[in-house]
């Protein structure tokens, strides 16, 4: 997995597999971006191939941190964009598609 972000765009890009062995890198990148951004954050998953429950946990924790920082009820604070169908299915099974703003890859075009 590789993770990089652009604070100006408030966007973090994730490539490859996110699993228990490297999910902490996702957490570190999310925290670094959160420290530099006041508004919502976008996570681009177009190049992600897999995300485990460890990765999902860090996405949810980031959402919670951002929500508490910005105040609840002010709209989505973490957007997942270009979500591949395989990862979208995992988000749906976990019920995170009702908590996070999720834009599937197919809806982008």
ABEGO torsion letter per residue (X at the ends): XBBBBBAAAGBBBBBEBBBAAAAAAAAAAAAAAAAABABBBBBBAAABABBBAAAAAAAAAAAAAAAAAAEBGAEBABBBBGBBAAAAAAAAAAGAAAABBBBBAAAAX
